[in-house]
Amino acid sequence: MKRIKHRYLAVEVDFDGMLTQRDFFDAMWASVTRLYGEFGASKTGLALIDFDEEERTAIVRVSLAMLQQVRAATASITRIAGREAAVHVRAISGTLKSLRDKAR
């Protein structure tokens, strides 16, 4: 059985108002599903690793094979919880340690 390789994305959210972890992840999942359907979304291996509500930053894990598709879906997010928003990818890495070093 082949091991699935992952990549970690550090993202920053531009959003006015209170942003919760759940709202952010729902917006990510909805965006991926809208672009690639349920089957495509299930292949991304999308998982929320860390979320900072004060700084509005998050760390998301995705499968390496679907990295470019998730980046495209992330860029297409324009609304979170019914309010205007934008999500920007700040860094990408293969390990959490190096991602946190890059994102500083």
Summary of the structure (lengths in Angstrom):
residues: 104
radius of gyration: 13.1
end to end distance: 36.2
largest distance: 45.3
contacts: 308
relative contact order: 0.29
helix: 42%
strand: 35%
